[in-house]
Amino acid sequence: MLFNRRKRITVDLIDFSIQRISTGQISSYIVDFLYEELGFKHIGYRVENVGGDTRCVLFTLQGNKAPVQYFKDRCSGMIEEKVETTTTTPTSHKVKYWPNGFIEICG
């Protein structure tokens, strides 16, 4: 049992700078654009400090192929601009905690 590794349940989609973006704008982008317009489900985010820059990392469950492919086709700058421009009114969000440890943003 020394080498018992936990299986990873999430996959990172993309990371982008949030120096001019609020968490309310990020949740609006996830709920209003990714969920409602594109039909994606099960997306979460975390905020990290990478080399002194505050960045947001969007993630989803392993095997959720549509969001993975969508974000492979886009660069961080495109997503940062989309979050800034599509969310005129930041909204609060609810968080759903799954038994396996996944944290999902809900509308």
C-alpha positions in Angstrom: 0.0 0.0 0.0 3.0 2.3 -0.1 2.4 3.4 -3.7 -1.4 3.7 -3.5 -2.1 6.8 -5.6 -5.4 8.6 -5.7 -6.9 8.7 -9.1 -7.4 12.3 -10.4 -11.0 13.2 -10.9 -10.5 16.6 -12.6 -8.8 18.0 -15.7 -7.7 21.6 -16.0 -9.2 23.3 -19.0 -7.4 26.7 -19.1 -5.9 29.4 -16.9 -6.1 33.1 -17.4 -5.2 36.3 -15.6 -7.8 37.8 -13.3 -6.1 41.1 -12.4 -9.1 43.0 -13.7 -11.8 40.3 -13.3 -13.9 39.5 -10.2 -15.0 36.1 -9.1 -18.6 37.2 -9.8 -17.7 37.8 -13.4 -16.1 34.3 -13.6 -19.2 32.7 -12.2 -21.4 34.6 -14.6 -19.2 33.5 -17.5 -19.5 29.8 -16.3 -23.3 29.9 -15.7 -24.6 32.3 -18.3 -22.2 31.5 -21.2 -20.7 28.0 -20.7 -23.8 26.4 -19.2 -26.7 28.2 -20.8 -25.3 29.1 -24.2 -22.9 26.3 -24.9 -24.7 23.6 -22.9 -21.6 22.5 -20.9 -22.0 21.1 -17.4 -19.8 20.4 -14.4 -17.3 23.2 -14.5 -15.5 24.7 -11.5 -12.7 27.2 -10.9 -9.9 27.9 -8.5 -7.7 30.9 -8.0 -3.9 30.5 -7.9 -0.9 32.7 -7.6 1.5 31.8 -10.4 4.8 33.8 -10.3 3.1 36.8 -8.7 0.2 36.8 -11.1 -3.3 36.0 -9.9 -4.8 33.5 -12.3 -8.1 31.6 -12.5 -8.0 27.9 -13.5 -11.2 26.4 -15.0 -11.5 22.7 -14.5 -14.0 19.9 -15.2 -14.5 16.2 -14.6 -12.3 13.6 -16.4 -14.2 12.4 -19.5 -16.2 15.6 -20.0 -14.9 15.9 -23.6 -16.9 18.9 -25.0 -15.4 21.5 -22.6 -11.9 20.1 -23.0 -12.1 20.4 -26.8 -13.6 23.9 -26.6 -10.8 25.2 -24.5 -8.1 23.5 -26.5 -9.2 25.7 -29.4 -8.8 28.9 -27.4 -6.0 30.8 -25.8 -5.9 32.4 -22.4 -6.3 36.0 -23.8 -9.5 35.1 -25.6 -11.1 33.7 -22.5 -10.0 36.6 -20.4 -11.5 39.0 -22.9 -14.7 37.0 -23.1 -15.1 36.9 -19.3 -14.6 40.7 -19.2 -17.0 41.5 -22.0 -19.8 39.0 -21.6 -20.5 39.7 -17.9 -21.8 43.2 -17.4 -23.3 42.4 -14.1 -21.4 40.0 -11.9 -23.6 37.5 -10.0 -23.1 35.5 -6.9 -22.9 31.8 -7.3 -23.6 28.6 -5.5 -21.1 25.8 -5.1 -22.0 22.1 -5.1 -19.6 19.7 -3.3 -19.6 16.2 -4.7 -18.8 13.1 -2.5 -15.7 12.4 -4.6 -14.3 15.9 -3.9 -15.3 17.7 -7.1 -16.4 21.3 -6.6 -18.9 22.6 -9.2 -20.3 26.1 -9.8 -24.1 26.2 -10.0 -26.4 28.9 -11.2 
